Amino acid sequence: MSRALGVTAATLTAWRDAFLAAGEAGLASRPADGEELESERLKARLGEMLLERELLEAKIAALEGGRPLARRRPRP
């Protein structure tokens, strides 16, 4: 996976560990009311989306090969 994303295995492991630690912390205390539950659900979703964004950015950077917004030749 790290090769596919163009990052080191250590970086990938750090991302996984951070994600798991956040998940465990979220399970440690249970919110009392529905509003707090929704807030926690949204925070968890935001964390997932941020992690996905970081992975996609790393993949894009690897695919572009250091050429941001690499230009393609126009088709005839």
Secondary structure, 3 states (H helix, E strand, C coil): CHHHHCCCHHHHHHHHHHHHHHHHHHHHCCCCCHHHHHHHHHHHHHHHHHHHHHHHHHHHHHHHCCCCCCCCCCCC
